[in-house]
Amino acid sequence: VGQPLSRYYLDHRVLVEANLAVLEAFSLDIVQAISDPYREASDLGLDVEWPEDALPLRRAILLSDPGSAASLRLTRPEDGRRMTDRLEAIRLLRERVGDGVPVMGWVEGAFALASVLRGDTNLLLDIHDRPEWLTGLLDRLVEVGVAFARAQVAAGAHVVGLGDSMGSLV
Protein backbone atom coordinates (compact mmCIF):
# COMPACT_ATOMS: atom_id res chain seq x y z
CA VAL A 1 0.00 0.00 0.00
CA GLY A 2 3.04 2.24 -0.38
CA GLN A 3 3.56 2.82 3.35
CA PRO A 4 6.59 2.01 5.50
CA LEU A 5 6.17 -0.95 7.82
CA SER A 6 6.17 1.27 10.92
CA ARG A 7 2.94 2.90 9.75
CA TYR A 8 1.31 -0.53 9.58
CA TYR A 9 2.17 -1.05 13.25
CA LEU A 10 1.30 2.43 14.48
CA ASP A 11 -1.65 3.63 12.38
CA HIS A 12 -4.82 1.55 12.23
CA ARG A 13 -5.81 3.18 8.93
CA VAL A 14 -2.71 1.76 7.23
CA LEU A 15 -3.31 -1.67 8.79
CA VAL A 16 -6.88 -1.59 7.46
CA GLU A 17 -5.79 -0.38 4.01
CA ALA A 18 -3.20 -3.18 3.81
CA ASN A 19 -5.70 -5.84 4.92
CA LEU A 20 -8.25 -4.69 2.37
CA ALA A 21 -5.61 -4.71 -0.39
CA VAL A 22 -4.63 -8.29 0.50
CA LEU A 23 -8.30 -9.29 0.74
CA GLU A 24 -8.91 -7.99 -2.77
CA ALA A 25 -5.69 -9.32 -4.31
CA PHE A 26 -5.92 -12.83 -2.87
CA SER A 27 -9.64 -13.32 -2.13
CA LEU A 28 -8.92 -14.23 1.50
CA ASP A 29 -11.75 -15.27 3.77
CA ILE A 30 -10.76 -13.08 6.75
CA VAL A 31 -9.23 -9.71 7.64
CA GLN A 32 -7.06 -9.32 10.71
CA ALA A 33 -6.19 -6.50 13.07
CA ILE A 34 -2.90 -8.18 13.93
CA SER A 35 0.49 -6.53 13.66
CA ASP A 36 3.11 -7.14 16.35
CA PRO A 37 3.55 -8.61 19.85
CA TYR A 38 4.01 -5.22 21.53
CA ARG A 39 0.46 -3.76 21.67
CA GLU A 40 -0.38 -4.71 25.24
CA ALA A 41 3.23 -4.43 26.40
CA SER A 42 3.58 -0.89 25.01
CA ASP A 43 0.51 0.21 26.91
CA LEU A 44 1.87 -1.43 30.05
CA GLY A 45 4.99 0.74 29.76
CA LEU A 46 7.43 -1.19 27.53
CA ASP A 47 9.80 1.07 25.61
CA VAL A 48 9.67 0.05 21.94
CA GLU A 49 11.65 1.45 19.02
CA TRP A 50 9.78 1.74 15.71
CA PRO A 51 12.28 1.73 12.83
CA GLU A 52 10.78 3.28 9.71
CA ASP A 53 10.68 0.14 7.59
CA ALA A 54 11.74 -2.73 9.84
CA LEU A 55 10.46 -4.82 12.72
CA PRO A 56 9.87 -3.10 16.07
CA LEU A 57 12.50 -3.57 18.77
CA ARG A 58 12.19 -3.73 22.54
CA ARG A 59 14.67 -1.14 23.87
CA ALA A 60 14.89 -2.58 27.36
CA ILE A 61 13.21 -5.21 29.51
CA LEU A 62 10.43 -3.54 31.50
CA LEU A 63 10.41 -5.98 34.42
CA SER A 64 14.14 -6.44 34.86
CA ASP A 65 13.70 -7.48 38.48
CA PRO A 66 10.70 -9.13 40.14
CA GLY A 67 10.12 -6.13 42.42
CA SER A 68 9.33 -3.93 39.45
CA ALA A 69 6.18 -5.95 38.70
CA ALA A 70 4.39 -4.29 41.62
CA SER A 71 4.52 -0.97 39.75
CA LEU A 72 3.15 -2.45 36.51
CA ARG A 73 0.25 -0.23 35.52
CA LEU A 74 -2.62 -2.26 34.11
CA THR A 75 -4.10 -0.06 31.41
CA ARG A 76 -7.65 -0.57 30.18
CA PRO A 77 -7.67 -1.32 26.44
CA GLU A 78 -9.75 1.81 25.81
CA ASP A 79 -7.13 3.95 27.59
CA GLY A 80 -3.98 2.58 25.96
CA ARG A 81 -2.66 4.19 22.81
CA ARG A 82 -1.74 0.96 21.01
CA MET A 83 -4.61 -1.17 22.25
CA THR A 84 -7.02 1.61 21.30
CA ASP A 85 -5.42 1.69 17.85
CA ARG A 86 -6.30 -2.02 17.42
CA LEU A 87 -9.87 -1.32 18.56
CA GLU A 88 -10.07 1.44 15.94
CA ALA A 89 -8.72 -0.97 13.31
CA ILE A 90 -11.44 -3.49 14.18
CA ARG A 91 -14.15 -0.84 14.00
CA LEU A 92 -12.92 0.38 10.63
CA LEU A 93 -12.46 -3.13 9.23
CA ARG A 94 -15.98 -4.05 10.34
CA GLU A 95 -17.35 -0.87 8.79
CA ARG A 96 -15.60 -1.65 5.50
CA VAL A 97 -16.38 -5.40 5.23
CA GLY A 98 -19.56 -5.65 7.28
CA ASP A 99 -20.54 -9.21 8.08
CA GLY A 100 -19.45 -10.54 4.70
CA VAL A 101 -15.88 -11.19 5.85
CA PRO A 102 -14.92 -12.11 9.41
CA VAL A 103 -12.81 -9.58 11.29
CA MET A 104 -10.18 -11.13 13.55
CA GLY A 105 -8.66 -9.46 16.58
CA TRP A 106 -5.73 -10.70 18.62
CA VAL A 107 -4.32 -10.87 22.14
CA GLU A 108 -0.97 -12.01 23.39
CA GLY A 109 -1.13 -14.97 25.75
CA ALA A 110 0.06 -14.43 29.31
CA PHE A 111 3.37 -16.28 28.90
CA ALA A 112 4.16 -14.47 25.65
CA LEU A 113 3.34 -11.10 27.21
CA ALA A 114 5.37 -11.93 30.32
CA SER A 115 8.29 -12.87 28.07
CA VAL A 116 8.11 -9.54 26.26
CA LEU A 117 7.99 -7.67 29.58
CA ARG A 118 10.50 -9.80 31.51
CA GLY A 119 12.75 -11.35 28.84
CA ASP A 120 12.84 -15.00 27.80
CA THR A 121 15.70 -16.09 30.04
CA ASN A 122 14.35 -14.31 33.12
CA LEU A 123 10.91 -15.80 32.56
CA LEU A 124 12.26 -19.33 32.18
CA LEU A 125 14.30 -18.93 35.37
CA ASP A 126 11.22 -17.55 37.16
CA ILE A 127 9.42 -20.85 36.53
CA HIS A 128 11.98 -22.52 38.78
CA ASP A 129 13.18 -19.72 41.06
CA ARG A 130 9.93 -17.90 41.92
CA PRO A 131 6.88 -19.85 40.72
CA GLU A 132 4.46 -18.12 43.14
CA TRP A 133 5.59 -14.69 41.97
CA LEU A 134 5.30 -15.77 38.34
CA THR A 135 1.79 -17.13 38.92
CA GLY A 136 0.78 -13.74 40.33
CA LEU A 137 2.24 -11.93 37.32
CA LEU A 138 0.56 -14.30 34.88
CA ASP A 139 -2.78 -13.84 36.65
CA ARG A 140 -2.49 -10.06 36.19
CA LEU A 141 -1.55 -10.47 32.53
CA VAL A 142 -4.50 -12.80 31.93
CA GLU A 143 -6.72 -9.96 33.19
CA VAL A 144 -5.18 -7.70 30.54
CA GLY A 145 -5.79 -10.28 27.81
CA VAL A 146 -9.39 -10.95 28.80
CA ALA A 147 -10.21 -7.25 28.96
CA PHE A 148 -8.54 -6.65 25.59
CA ALA A 149 -10.36 -9.58 23.97
CA ARG A 150 -13.71 -8.37 25.30
CA ALA A 151 -13.00 -4.85 24.06
CA GLN A 152 -12.20 -6.20 20.60
CA VAL A 153 -15.45 -8.15 20.47
CA ALA A 154 -17.32 -5.03 21.58
CA ALA A 155 -15.53 -3.10 18.79
CA GLY A 156 -16.83 -5.60 16.21
CA ALA A 157 -14.39 -8.51 16.01
CA HIS A 158 -16.08 -11.74 14.97
CA VAL A 159 -13.24 -13.76 16.48
CA VAL A 160 -10.20 -13.02 18.64
CA GLY A 161 -7.08 -15.14 18.31
CA LEU A 162 -4.66 -15.72 21.14
CA GLY A 163 -1.02 -16.52 20.58
CA ASP A 164 1.34 -17.72 23.24
CA SER A 165 4.56 -18.78 21.58
CA MET A 166 6.44 -18.79 24.88
CA GLY A 167 3.76 -20.99 26.43
CA SER A 168 4.20 -23.42 23.52
CA LEU A 169 7.96 -23.37 24.00
CA VAL A 170 7.66 -24.18 27.69
GUDREN-327993 format. One record per residue: chain; x, y, z of N, C-alpha, C, O in turn. Coordinates in nm, 2 decimals, decimal comma. Example, Ala and Ser with C-alpha at 12.3 -4.5 7.8 and 13.67 -1.06 7.14 Angstrom:
! residues 2
[A [1,32 -0,57 0,78] [1,23 -0,45 0,78] [1,32 -0,33 0,78] [1,42 -0,33 0,85]];
[A [1,28 -0,22 0,71] [1,37 -0,11 0,71] [1,29 0,00 0,79] [1,34 0,11 0,80]];
This chain:
! residues 170
[A [0,08 -0,12 0,00] [0,00 0,00 0,00] [0,09 0,13 0,00] [0,04 0,24 0,02]];
[A [0,22 0,11 -0,03] [0,30 0,22 -0,04] [0,34 0,29 0,09] [0,37 0,41 0,09]];
[A [0,33 0,22 0,20] [0,36 0,28 0,33] [0,47 0,21 0,40] [0,48 0,08 0,38]];
[A [0,55 0,27 0,48] [0,66 0,20 0,55] [0,60 0,11 0,66] [0,49 0,14 0,70]];
[A [0,67 0,00 0,69] [0,62 -0,09 0,78] [0,58 -0,03 0,92] [0,48 -0,08 0,98]];
[A [0,65 0,07 0,96] [0,62 0,13 1,09] [0,48 0,19 1,09] [0,41 0,18 1,20]];
[A [0,43 0,23 0,98] [0,29 0,29 0,98] [0,19 0,18 0,99] [0,08 0,20 1,05]];
[A [0,22 0,06 0,94] [0,13 -0,05 0,96] [0,11 -0,08 1,11] [0,00 -0,11 1,15]];
[A [0,22 -0,08 1,18] [0,22 -0,10 1,32] [0,15 0,01 1,40] [0,08 -0,02 1,50]];
[A [0,17 0,13 1,36] [0,13 0,24 1,45] [0,00 0,32 1,40] [-0,04 0,40 1,48]];
[A [-0,05 0,29 1,29] [-0,17 0,36 1,24] [-0,27 0,26 1,19] [-0,25 0,20 1,08]];
[A [-0,38 0,25 1,26] [-0,48 0,16 1,22] [-0,53 0,17 1,08] [-0,58 0,08 1,02]];
[A [-0,53 0,30 1,03] [-0,58 0,32 0,89] [-0,49 0,25 0,79] [-0,54 0,20 0,69]];
[A [-0,36 0,24 0,81] [-0,27 0,18 0,72] [-0,29 0,03 0,74] [-0,29 -0,05 0,64]];
[A [-0,31 -0,02 0,86] [-0,33 -0,17 0,88] [-0,46 -0,21 0,80] [-0,46 -0,31 0,74]];
[A [-0,56 -0,13 0,81] [-0,69 -0,16 0,75] [-0,67 -0,16 0,59] [-0,71 -0,25 0,52]];
[A [-0,60 -0,05 0,55] [-0,58 -0,04 0,40] [-0,50 -0,16 0,35] [-0,53 -0,21 0,24]];
[A [-0,40 -0,20 0,42] [-0,32 -0,32 0,38] [-0,40 -0,45 0,38] [-0,40 -0,53 0,29]];
[A [-0,48 -0,47 0,49] [-0,57 -0,58 0,49] [-0,67 -0,59 0,38] [-0,69 -0,69 0,32]];
[A [-0,73 -0,47 0,35] [-0,83 -0,47 0,24] [-0,76 -0,49 0,10] [-0,82 -0,56 0,01]];
[A [-0,64 -0,45 0,09] [-0,56 -0,47 -0,04] [-0,53 -0,62 -0,05] [-0,54 -0,68 -0,16]];
[A [-0,49 -0,69 0,05] [-0,46 -0,83 0,05] [-0,59 -0,91 0,03] [-0,60 -1,00 -0,05]];
[A [-0,70 -0,86 0,09] [-0,83 -0,93 0,07] [-0,87 -0,93 -0,07] [-0,91 -1,03 -0,13]];
[A [-0,85 -0,81 -0,14] [-0,89 -0,80 -0,28] [-0,80 -0,88 -0,37] [-0,84 -0,94 -0,46]];
[A [-0,67 -0,87 -0,34] [-0,57 -0,93 -0,43] [-0,57 -1,08 -0,42] [-0,55 -1,15 -0,52]];
[A [-0,60 -1,14 -0,31] [-0,59 -1,28 -0,29] [-0,72 -1,35 -0,25] [-0,73 -1,47 -0,22]];
[A [-0,83 -1,28 -0,25] [-0,96 -1,33 -0,21] [-0,96 -1,41 -0,08] [-1,01 -1,52 -0,07]];
[A [-0,90 -1,36 0,02] [-0,89 -1,42 0,15] [-1,03 -1,43 0,21] [-1,12 -1,36 0,17]];
[A [-1,05 -1,51 0,31] [-1,17 -1,53 0,38] [-1,18 -1,46 0,52] [-1,27 -1,49 0,59]];
[A [-1,08 -1,37 0,55] [-1,08 -1,31 0,68] [-0,99 -1,18 0,66] [-0,89 -1,18 0,58]];
[A [-1,01 -1,08 0,75] [-0,92 -0,97 0,76] [-0,88 -0,97 0,91] [-0,96 -1,01 1,00]];
[A [-0,76 -0,92 0,94] [-0,71 -0,93 1,07] [-0,65 -0,80 1,12] [-0,58 -0,73 1,05]];
[A [-0,68 -0,77 1,24] [-0,62 -0,65 1,31] [-0,50 -0,69 1,39] [-0,48 -0,65 1,51]];
[A [-0,41 -0,76 1,33] [-0,29 -0,82 1,39] [-0,17 -0,75 1,33] [-0,16 -0,73 1,21]];
[A [-0,07 -0,72 1,42] [0,05 -0,65 1,37] [0,18 -0,70 1,43] [0,27 -0,74 1,36]];
[A [0,19 -0,69 1,56] [0,31 -0,71 1,63] [0,28 -0,76 1,78] [0,17 -0,74 1,82]];
[A [0,38 -0,81 1,85] [0,36 -0,86 1,98] [0,37 -0,75 2,09] [0,37 -0,79 2,21]];
[A [0,37 -0,63 2,05] [0,40 -0,52 2,15] [0,28 -0,43 2,19] [0,30 -0,34 2,26]];
[A [0,16 -0,46 2,14] [0,05 -0,38 2,17] [0,02 -0,36 2,32] [0,03 -0,25 2,37]];
[A [-0,01 -0,48 2,38] [-0,04 -0,47 2,52] [0,08 -0,42 2,60] [0,07 -0,34 2,69]];
[A [0,20 -0,48 2,57] [0,32 -0,44 2,64] [0,36 -0,29 2,63] [0,40 -0,23 2,73]];
[A [0,33 -0,23 2,51] [0,36 -0,09 2,50] [0,27 -0,01 2,60] [0,31 0,08 2,66]];
[A [0,14 -0,05 2,60] [0,05 0,02 2,69] [0,07 -0,01 2,84] [0,03 0,06 2,92]];
[A [0,15 -0,11 2,87] [0,19 -0,14 3,00] [0,32 -0,07 3,04] [0,36 -0,08 3,16]];
[A [0,38 0,00 2,95] [0,50 0,07 2,98] [0,63 0,03 2,91] [0,73 0,09 2,93]];
[A [0,62 -0,07 2,82] [0,74 -0,12 2,75] [0,79 -0,01 2,66] [0,71 0,05 2,58]];
[A [0,92 0,01 2,65] [0,98 0,11 2,56] [1,02 0,03 2,43] [1,10 -0,05 2,43]];
[A [0,95 0,07 2,32] [0,97 0,01 2,19] [1,02 0,11 2,09] [0,97 0,22 2,09]];
[A [1,11 0,06 2,01] [1,16 0,14 1,90] [1,09 0,10 1,77] [1,07 -0,02 1,75]];
[A [1,05 0,20 1,69] [0,98 0,17 1,57] [1,06 0,22 1,45] [1,04 0,33 1,40]];
[A [1,15 0,14 1,40] [1,23 0,17 1,28] [1,13 0,20 1,17] [1,02 0,14 1,16]];
[A [1,17 0,29 1,08] [1,08 0,33 0,97] [1,02 0,21 0,89] [0,90 0,20 0,86]];
[A [1,11 0,12 0,85] [1,07 0,01 0,76] [1,13 -0,12 0,80] [1,18 -0,19 0,72]];
[A [1,12 -0,15 0,93] [1,17 -0,27 0,98] [1,09 -0,32 1,10] [1,00 -0,25 1,14]];
[A [1,12 -0,43 1,16] [1,05 -0,48 1,27] [1,07 -0,40 1,40] [1,18 -0,34 1,41]];
[A [0,97 -0,38 1,48] [0,99 -0,31 1,61] [1,09 -0,38 1,70] [1,10 -0,50 1,69]];
[A [1,15 -0,30 1,79] [1,25 -0,36 1,88] [1,22 -0,31 2,02] [1,19 -0,20 2,05]];
[A [1,23 -0,41 2,11] [1,22 -0,37 2,25] [1,35 -0,31 2,29] [1,46 -0,36 2,27]];
[A [1,34 -0,19 2,35] [1,47 -0,11 2,39] [1,53 -0,17 2,52] [1,65 -0,18 2,53]];
[A [1,44 -0,21 2,61] [1,49 -0,26 2,74] [1,38 -0,34 2,80] [1,26 -0,33 2,77]];
[A [1,42 -0,44 2,88] [1,32 -0,52 2,95] [1,25 -0,43 3,05] [1,32 -0,36 3,13]];
[A [1,12 -0,44 3,06] [1,04 -0,35 3,15] [1,05 -0,41 3,29] [1,07 -0,33 3,39]];
[A [1,04 -0,54 3,31] [1,04 -0,60 3,44] [1,18 -0,67 3,46] [1,18 -0,79 3,47]];
[A [1,28 -0,59 3,47] [1,41 -0,64 3,49] [1,44 -0,72 3,62] [1,52 -0,81 3,63]];
[A [1,36 -0,68 3,72] [1,37 -0,75 3,85] [1,23 -0,77 3,90] [1,14 -0,69 3,87]];
[A [1,21 -0,88 3,97] [1,07 -0,91 4,01] [1,00 -0,80 4,09] [0,88 -0,79 4,08]];
[A [1,07 -0,72 4,17] [1,01 -0,61 4,24] [0,94 -0,51 4,16] [0,85 -0,44 4,20]];
[A [0,99 -0,49 4,03] [0,93 -0,39 3,94] [0,79 -0,43 3,90] [0,72 -0,34 3,85]];
[A [0,75 -0,55 3,91] [0,62 -0,60 3,87] [0,51 -0,53 3,95] [0,40 -0,51 3,90]];
[A [0,54 -0,49 4,08] [0,44 -0,43 4,16] [0,40 -0,29 4,11] [0,28 -0,25 4,13]];
[A [0,49 -0,23 4,03] [0,45 -0,10 3,97] [0,39 -0,11 3,83] [0,37 0,00 3,77]];
[A [0,37 -0,23 3,78] [0,31 -0,25 3,65] [0,18 -0,18 3,65] [0,09 -0,22 3,72]];
[A [0,16 -0,09 3,56] [0,02 -0,02 3,55] [-0,06 -0,10 3,45] [-0,03 -0,10 3,33]];
[A [-0,17 -0,15 3,50] [-0,26 -0,23 3,41] [-0,36 -0,13 3,34] [-0,45 -0,08 3,41]];
[A [-0,33 -0,10 3,22] [-0,41 -0,01 3,14] [-0,53 -0,07 3,08] [-0,52 -0,18 3,02]];
[A [-0,65 -0,01 3,09] [-0,76 -0,06 3,02] [-0,74 -0,04 2,87] [-0,68 0,05 2,82]];
[A [-0,79 -0,14 2,79] [-0,77 -0,13 2,64] [-0,81 0,00 2,58] [-0,75 0,05 2,49]];
[A [-0,92 0,06 2,63] [-0,97 0,18 2,58] [-0,89 0,30 2,62] [-0,91 0,41 2,56]];
[A [-0,80 0,28 2,71] [-0,71 0,39 2,76] [-0,57 0,39 2,71] [-0,49 0,48 2,73]];
[A [-0,53 0,28 2,65] [-0,40 0,26 2,60] [-0,39 0,30 2,45] [-0,48 0,27 2,37]];
[A [-0,28 0,37 2,42] [-0,27 0,42 2,28] [-0,27 0,31 2,18] [-0,34 0,31 2,08]];
[A [-0,19 0,20 2,20] [-0,17 0,10 2,10] [-0,29 0,00 2,10] [-0,34 -0,05 2,00]];
[A [-0,34 -0,03 2,22] [-0,46 -0,12 2,23] [-0,58 -0,05 2,16] [-0,66 -0,11 2,09]];
[A [-0,59 0,08 2,19] [-0,70 0,16 2,13] [-0,69 0,16 1,98] [-0,79 0,16 1,91]];
[A [-0,56 0,17 1,93] [-0,54 0,17 1,79] [-0,59 0,04 1,73] [-0,65 0,04 1,62]];
[A [-0,57 -0,07 1,79] [-0,63 -0,20 1,74] [-0,78 -0,20 1,75] [-0,85 -0,24 1,65]];
[A [-0,84 -0,14 1,85] [-0,99 -0,13 1,86] [-1,04 -0,05 1,74] [-1,14 -0,08 1,68]];
[A [-0,97 0,06 1,71] [-1,01 0,14 1,59] [-0,99 0,07 1,46] [-1,08 0,08 1,37]];
[A [-0,89 -0,02 1,45] [-0,87 -0,10 1,33] [-0,99 -0,19 1,31] [-1,04 -0,21 1,20]];
[A [-1,03 -0,25 1,42] [-1,14 -0,35 1,42] [-1,27 -0,28 1,38] [-1,35 -0,33 1,29]];
[A [-1,30 -0,16 1,44] [-1,42 -0,08 1,40] [-1,42 -0,05 1,25] [-1,52 -0,06 1,18]];
[A [-1,30 0,00 1,20] [-1,29 0,04 1,06] [-1,30 -0,08 0,97] [-1,37 -0,08 0,87]];
[A [-1,23 -0,19 1,00] [-1,25 -0,31 0,92] [-1,39 -0,36 0,92] [-1,44 -0,39 0,81]];
[A [-1,46 -0,36 1,03] [-1,60 -0,41 1,03] [-1,69 -0,31 0,95] [-1,78 -0,36 0,88]];
[A [-1,66 -0,18 0,96] [-1,73 -0,09 0,88] [-1,72 -0,11 0,73] [-1,81 -0,10 0,65]];
[A [-1,59 -0,15 0,69] [-1,56 -0,16 0,55] [-1,61 -0,30 0,49] [-1,65 -0,31 0,38]];
[A [-1,60 -0,41 0,58] [-1,64 -0,54 0,52] [-1,77 -0,59 0,57] [-1,83 -0,69 0,52]];
[A [-1,83 -0,52 0,67] [-1,96 -0,57 0,73] [-1,95 -0,70 0,79] [-1,85 -0,74 0,85]];
[A [-2,05 -0,78 0,76] [-2,05 -0,92 0,81] [-2,02 -1,02 0,70] [-2,02 -1,14 0,72]];
[A [-1,98 -0,97 0,58] [-1,94 -1,05 0,47] [-1,81 -1,12 0,48] [-1,79 -1,23 0,43]];
[A [-1,72 -1,06 0,56] [-1,59 -1,12 0,58] [-1,56 -1,11 0,73] [-1,58 -1,00 0,79]];
[A [-1,52 -1,22 0,80] [-1,49 -1,21 0,94] [-1,37 -1,12 0,97] [-1,28 -1,11 0,90]];
[A [-1,39 -1,05 1,08] [-1,28 -0,96 1,13] [-1,22 -1,03 1,25] [-1,29 -1,06 1,35]];
[A [-1,09 -1,04 1,25] [-1,02 -1,11 1,36] [-0,93 -1,02 1,44] [-0,86 -0,94 1,38]];
[A [-0,95 -1,02 1,57] [-0,87 -0,95 1,66] [-0,76 -1,04 1,71] [-0,74 -1,15 1,66]];
[A [-0,68 -0,99 1,81] [-0,57 -1,07 1,86] [-0,53 -1,02 2,00] [-0,54 -0,90 2,03]];
[A [-0,49 -1,12 2,09] [-0,43 -1,09 2,21] [-0,31 -1,17 2,23] [-0,30 -1,29 2,18]];
[A [-0,21 -1,12 2,30] [-0,10 -1,20 2,34] [-0,13 -1,29 2,46] [-0,19 -1,24 2,56]];
[A [-0,09 -1,41 2,46] [-0,11 -1,50 2,57] [-0,03 -1,45 2,69] [0,07 -1,38 2,67]];
[A [-0,06 -1,49 2,81] [0,01 -1,44 2,93] [0,15 -1,47 2,93] [0,23 -1,39 2,97]];
[A [0,19 -1,59 2,89] [0,34 -1,63 2,89] [0,41 -1,54 2,79] [0,52 -1,49 2,81]];
[A [0,35 -1,53 2,67] [0,42 -1,45 2,56] [0,43 -1,30 2,61] [0,54 -1,24 2,59]];
[A [0,33 -1,25 2,67] [0,33 -1,11 2,72] [0,44 -1,10 2,83] [0,51 -1,00 2,84]];
[A [0,44 -1,19 2,92] [0,54 -1,19 3,03] [0,68 -1,20 2,97] [0,77 -1,13 3,03]];
[A [0,70 -1,28 2,87] [0,83 -1,29 2,81] [0,87 -1,15 2,75] [0,99 -1,12 2,76]];
[A [0,78 -1,08 2,68] [0,81 -0,95 2,63] [0,85 -0,86 2,74] [0,94 -0,78 2,72]];
[A [0,78 -0,86 2,85] [0,80 -0,77 2,96] [0,92 -0,80 3,04] [0,99 -0,71 3,10]];
[A [0,95 -0,93 3,06] [1,05 -0,98 3,15] [1,17 -1,03 3,08] [1,28 -1,04 3,14]];
[A [1,16 -1,07 2,95] [1,27 -1,13 2,88] [1,26 -1,29 2,89] [1,22 -1,34 3,00]];
[A [1,30 -1,35 2,79] [1,28 -1,50 2,78] [1,36 -1,57 2,89] [1,30 -1,65 2,96]];
[A [1,49 -1,54 2,91] [1,57 -1,61 3,00] [1,52 -1,59 3,15] [1,50 -1,68 3,22]];
[A [1,49 -1,46 3,18] [1,44 -1,43 3,31] [1,31 -1,51 3,34] [1,29 -1,57 3,45]];
[A [1,22 -1,51 3,24] [1,09 -1,58 3,26] [1,11 -1,73 3,28] [1,05 -1,79 3,37]];
[A [1,20 -1,79 3,20] [1,23 -1,93 3,22] [1,29 -1,96 3,36] [1,25 -2,06 3,42]];
[A [1,37 -1,88 3,40] [1,43 -1,89 3,54] [1,32 -1,87 3,64] [1,33 -1,94 3,75]];
[A [1,23 -1,78 3,62] [1,12 -1,76 3,72] [1,04 -1,88 3,74] [0,99 -1,90 3,85]];
[A [1,02 -1,96 3,64] [0,94 -2,08 3,65] [1,00 -2,17 3,77] [0,93 -2,23 3,84]];
[A [1,13 -2,17 3,77] [1,20 -2,25 3,88] [1,22 -2,17 4,01] [1,19 -2,22 4,12]];
[A [1,27 -2,05 3,99] [1,32 -1,97 4,11] [1,21 -1,90 4,19] [1,22 -1,89 4,31]];
[A [1,10 -1,86 4,12] [0,99 -1,79 4,19] [0,86 -1,82 4,13] [0,79 -1,73 4,08]];
[A [0,81 -1,95 4,14] [0,69 -1,99 4,07] [0,56 -1,91 4,13] [0,47 -1,88 4,05]];
[A [0,56 -1,88 4,26] [0,45 -1,81 4,31] [0,44 -1,67 4,26] [0,33 -1,62 4,22]];
[A [0,55 -1,60 4,25] [0,56 -1,47 4,20] [0,51 -1,47 4,05] [0,44 -1,39 4,01]];
[A [0,56 -1,57 3,98] [0,53 -1,58 3,83] [0,38 -1,60 3,82] [0,32 -1,55 3,73]];
[A [0,32 -1,69 3,90] [0,18 -1,71 3,89] [0,10 -1,58 3,91] [0,00 -1,56 3,84]];
[A [0,14 -1,50 4,01] [0,08 -1,37 4,03] [0,09 -1,28 3,91] [-0,01 -1,22 3,88]];
[A [0,21 -1,28 3,85] [0,22 -1,19 3,73] [0,14 -1,24 3,62] [0,07 -1,16 3,55]];
[A [0,14 -1,37 3,60] [0,06 -1,43 3,49] [-0,09 -1,40 3,51] [-0,17 -1,38 3,42]];
[A [-0,14 -1,41 3,63] [-0,28 -1,38 3,67] [-0,31 -1,24 3,63] [-0,42 -1,22 3,57]];
[A [-0,22 -1,15 3,66] [-0,25 -1,01 3,62] [-0,25 -0,99 3,47] [-0,33 -0,91 3,41]];
[A [-0,16 -1,06 3,40] [-0,15 -1,05 3,25] [-0,27 -1,11 3,19] [-0,32 -1,07 3,08]];
[A [-0,33 -1,22 3,24] [-0,45 -1,28 3,19] [-0,56 -1,18 3,20] [-0,64 -1,17 3,11]];
[A [-0,57 -1,10 3,31] [-0,67 -1,00 3,32] [-0,66 -0,90 3,20] [-0,76 -0,86 3,15]];
[A [-0,54 -0,86 3,17] [-0,52 -0,77 3,05] [-0,57 -0,83 2,93] [-0,64 -0,77 2,85]];
[A [-0,54 -0,96 2,90] [-0,58 -1,03 2,78] [-0,73 -1,04 2,77] [-0,79 -1,02 2,66]];
[A [-0,79 -1,08 2,88] [-0,94 -1,10 2,88] [-1,01 -0,96 2,85] [-1,10 -0,95 2,77]];
[A [-0,96 -0,86 2,92] [-1,02 -0,72 2,90] [-1,00 -0,68 2,75] [-1,09 -0,62 2,69]];
[A [-0,88 -0,71 2,70] [-0,85 -0,66 2,56] [-0,94 -0,75 2,46] [-0,99 -0,69 2,36]];
[A [-0,95 -0,87 2,48] [-1,04 -0,96 2,40] [-1,18 -0,91 2,40] [-1,24 -0,90 2,30]];
[A [-1,23 -0,88 2,52] [-1,37 -0,84 2,53] [-1,39 -0,70 2,46] [-1,49 -0,68 2,39]];
[A [-1,29 -0,62 2,47] [-1,30 -0,48 2,41] [-1,30 -0,50 2,25] [-1,37 -0,43 2,18]];
[A [-1,22 -0,60 2,20] [-1,22 -0,62 2,06] [-1,35 -0,68 2,01] [-1,40 -0,64 1,90]];
[A [-1,41 -0,76 2,08] [-1,55 -0,82 2,05] [-1,65 -0,70 2,05] [-1,73 -0,69 1,96]];
[A [-1,64 -0,62 2,15] [-1,73 -0,50 2,16] [-1,71 -0,41 2,04] [-1,80 -0,34 2,00]];
[A [-1,59 -0,40 1,99] [-1,55 -0,31 1,88] [-1,60 -0,37 1,75] [-1,60 -0,30 1,64]];
[A [-1,63 -0,50 1,74] [-1,68 -0,56 1,62] [-1,61 -0,68 1,57] [-1,64 -0,74 1,47]];
[A [-1,51 -0,73 1,64] [-1,44 -0,85 1,60] [-1,53 -0,97 1,61] [-1,61 -0,99 1,70]];
[A [-1,53 -1,05 1,50] [-1,61 -1,17 1,50] [-1,54 -1,28 1,58] [-1,60 -1,37 1,63]];
[A [-1,41 -1,28 1,58] [-1,32 -1,38 1,65] [-1,20 -1,31 1,70] [-1,15 -1,21 1,64]];
[A [-1,14 -1,36 1,81] [-1,02 -1,30 1,86] [-0,92 -1,42 1,88] [-0,95 -1,51 1,96]];
[A [-0,81 -1,41 1,82] [-0,71 -1,51 1,83] [-0,62 -1,48 1,95] [-0,62 -1,37 2,00]];
[A [-0,56 -1,59 2,00] [-0,47 -1,57 2,11] [-0,34 -1,65 2,08] [-0,35 -1,77 2,05]];
[A [-0,23 -1,58 2,08] [-0,10 -1,65 2,06] [-0,02 -1,65 2,18] [0,00 -1,55 2,25]];
[A [0,04 -1,76 2,21] [0,13 -1,77 2,32] [0,25 -1,86 2,29] [0,27 -1,97 2,34]];
[A [0,34 -1,80 2,20] [0,46 -1,88 2,16] [0,55 -1,92 2,27] [0,60 -2,03 2,27]];
[A [0,56 -1,84 2,37] [0,64 -1,88 2,49] [0,58 -1,99 2,56] [0,65 -2,08 2,61]];
[A [0,45 -1,99 2,58] [0,38 -2,10 2,64] [0,40 -2,23 2,57] [0,41 -2,34 2,63]];
[A [0,39 -2,22 2,43] [0,42 -2,34 2,35] [0,56 -2,39 2,37] [0,59 -2,51 2,37]];
[A [0,66 -2,30 2,38] [0,80 -2,34 2,40] [0,81 -2,41 2,53] [0,88 -2,51 2,54]];
[A [0,75 -2,36 2,64] [0,77 -2,42 2,77] [0,70 -2,55 2,77] [0,70 -2,62 2,87]];
